[in-house]
Each structure stands twice: as structure tokens, then as C-alpha cells.
Amino acid sequence: MTGVPPVSTALLRNVPLLSLLSDAELALLARVVARKSYARGSQILVAGNPTDSLYILISGRVKVFMSDLDGKEVILAILEPNEFVGEMGLIDNSPRSANVVALEPCEVVCISKSDFKRCLADNFDMAMTVMRGLVKRLREADKQIGSLALMDVFGRVARLLLETAEVIDGEKVVTRKLSKQDIARMIGASREMVSRVMKHLQEVGYIEVRGDTIVIRDAILFSD
């Protein structure tokens, strides 16, 4: 980790979670938050460690995952700028439940537990935003549990691609950089099986791979 410039109110204002705070609240927050920079592969949070801060991603991407003693990983999420992590432990005072690693050079803003709780107590809209984030992650966890129990690997790959796609120029496109190993760890399958499914989807024309992006050509099939 290396030193970075102090946090400005303009930077905080651009973060959706904090955008509804007043100018006075942002100015106060800017004086107490920390801005940190992490190199690719750096461990940002460690499962089991005490929870002391909320982390808001300013740039880069991070991987949220759990692992066993043998090093087997399950990816819970890949976060991009303006997303946050670490709020659950701040609310229930539990240790970190997952690991967070930088997938590429990234910067984060850290808000201490006391400042985070003060912001929630003083700003209803911010509290609601955090609650919506928690509900969203709970729903995503429910979907993941359901797909593991009810879908085959083909269905899990299709669901993941659809859920990560966005509409660009009338096409459904997955722009997030997801390796086959990442996909395998997100859906609970082997890399080899994911490779076979992806190859089949390309061969029959359901998806088209353009560099780091994936274009979904037949969403009807994916929704069956």
C-alpha cells in the first residue's frame, strides 16, 4: 500500500453512497476519512479480522471471496468503482466475513466505524442506501444458493452472464473482465466445465467474444 493525496469533498460527493450528505457533513467527513492505494494482488480485508472501517472503492476492481484451508475459493462478488464493502460487520459488530483482494491497482476511501455509524444516525437517506445495498446482496445470495441447488452448470453460466450484462447500442454486453477461473469460482464449478460451456455457447452462436467483452446473441435461450 502506498500513500495518496487527502480526500476532497468533491471526491466524496461523486460517491453515490455519500452524495446525499450536506456540504457541512461532507466537509467534516473529508477531514476524518482515509484514502488508500493498493497494488494488484494486495490483500485489503482478511476474513476473521476485526471490522473497523467501511471501504468505498474509488478506482480499480476488487474480488470478495471466501476460501478453505486448502485454498479453494468461492467468489462472492467482484466490485467496481463506487461500490462499498465491510458494512455488515460495522452494523452487527462481527469480524470480517470474507477476504477482499485487489484485482488491479485501486484506491479506496475508508470510513471508521464511529464515523460511519454517526453518518447513518444523522442521515436517513444514507441509511436507506446502505439498507438497499444489504438487501441487494441478500437477494443475490438467495439466487446463488438457488442456482447451485436447481441449475446445471450451463444454467449457472447463462444466469451469471445475463446478470452482469448491460445494454450498449442495443446489444447485451458483458464488459466486466471475467476469466473462466473467475466464473468457475463464482458459480461453484470447475474451470474445465466452464470452458466447455463457453465454447459451446460460442459455437452455436449464443454469445460472441470480442476481446474482453462478451456479447449475448440469444437472450431467449438464456431465459429458458
N, C-alpha and C positions, 0 to 999 in steps of 0.2 A: 504494500500500500504506500502511496506517495502523497505528499502534501498538495493541496489545491487551494484556489482562492476562496475567500469567505463567501457566505451566502448572501445574495441580494434579495430585496423584496420583489424585484421584477422576476427573478427565477422562481421564487415561491408562488407568485401569482399565476405562473404558467402551469403549475401542477393542479390538475382538476380537484384533487382532494382538498387543497388549500385555497382554491380560487374564491370561495365564498367568505373567507375571513375578511375582516375590515382592515383598512390600511394600518390602523394602530396595532391590531393583533399581529399582522404580518411583520411589522417593524420590530415588535417585541420578540416574535419567533425567530426572526433573522439573526438576532443577537445571541441566541442560545443554541441554535441547531448547529450541527457539524456537517461539513461537506467532505466526502472521502472519495478517493480514486482507487480502483482495483485493477490489477493486470489480469489478463486472460488466465483462467485456471485458479485464481485466488479463491480461498475459502472465505466467504463473507459471514455466514452464520453456520453454527455447528449444532446438530441435534443434541439435546440434553443440557446445553449450556443455559445459564440464567437468561431470562428475557429482560433486557434493559432499554431497548430502543425500537422505534418504528423505522423501517428503511424504505425510502421512496427512490425509485430508480429514475435518474435524470438522463442518462445515456447508456447505450450498450444493451446487452441481454444477459439474463441470469437464469440458471437452472435450479428449480426447487425439487429436491428428491429425498428419498429415504433409502437406506442400504442396510444389509445384514452383515454379520461378522465375516462372511465370505466375500464381501464386496459386491454382491448382486444389488443392482439399483432398480428402483421404480421411480420414474419421473412423475412428479405431481403437477408441475406446471413449468412453462418457460415464459418468463416475464420480460416485458419490453418497457421502454420509457414511459413514465408517469404511472406505472403500476407500483403497488406497495406490498410489503411483506413484513411479518412479525407482529401484526396487530393482535392476533389471538392470545398470545402469551401476555401481552400488556393488559388485556381485559380480564383474563382469569388467573393471572399471576403464575402460570405454569412455565416450565422450561421450554426451550425451543423444541418444536416437534419434528422439524425437518432440517436438512442441510441446504445451504444456498451457495452456489459456486458461479463465478463469472465465466460466461461462455466467450466473452470478448472484453476488451478494455471497457470499463464502465465507471460511471460516477453515481454516487448516491447521496441523498440528504438524510441524516439521522436525527430523529426527534426523540428525546429522552422520555422515559415512562411518565415522569411527573408532568412534563410539558404537554405530552400527548393527552393525558387524562384531563388536564386543565382546559385544553382546546376543546375536547369533547363536551366538558361540562358547560363551557361558555358559548358553544356554537352548535345549535340544534342541527343545522344543515350539514355540518361536517360529521356529526354523529350519525346522521341518517346515511350519508355517503359510505361511511365505514360499515354500517349495518348492511347496506345493499351489497357491498363487497363480500361480506361474510356469507350472506345468503347465496350469492352467485357461486362462491366456492363450494358451499354445501350442495347446491344443485348439481354442480359439475362432478362432485364426488359421488352423488347418487347415480348419475349417468354412468360414471366409470364402473361402479360396482355392478350396475345392471348389465352393462355390455360384457363385462367379464363373465357374468353368470349365464347370459342369454344369447350372446352373439359369438359366431366363429371369428377367426382372425380376419377374414375378408370383411365382415361387417364392422369389426372394430377399426380397421384401417380406413374404410369408407367413412365411418362416422367422424373419425379424427380429421380427415381431410376436409369434410364438409364444414365442421365446426371451426376450423382455422382459416377457411377461405373467406375472401372478401370480394365484392363485385367491383371490377375495374374495367371500364369501357365495355360494359355489357357482358363480361366474362367472369366466371367464378374462378378466382386465382388464389392459390396458397403462396403468399410471399415470404412467410416466416421460414427461416433456414432450419429445416428439419432433416437430419440424416436418418438413414434407415435404422441405425442403432438407437437414435432418439425416439423414433416412432415405436420401435420394439419395446423400449423401456416405459413408454407412456401407455401402451395397451396391454402389457403383460404377455408378450410373445417373443419368439426368437428372431434374431436379425435375419436368419436364413428364410424363415417363413414370410417375414415382411417383404424381403427381396422378391420372393416368388409371386406374392400377391401384387406388388407394384409392377413387376414385369408383365404379368397377365393383364393388368388394367391398361398398360400402355399398348400391348399387342392388339387388344381388341378395340382400342380407340376410346376408352372411357376417360383416360387422362392423357395429357401431353406435358412432357417435361421440357422446360425452356430454361436452361442454366440452373439457377437456384429456385426457380418458381415452378409450380405445378398448376396447370390449367385443367379444371374439371369439365370434361366434354359432355358427360351424360349424367346429370344430377338425378334423373328419374330412376336410373338403376340404383343409385346410392340410397335412395329413399325407400326402396322396397324392403 
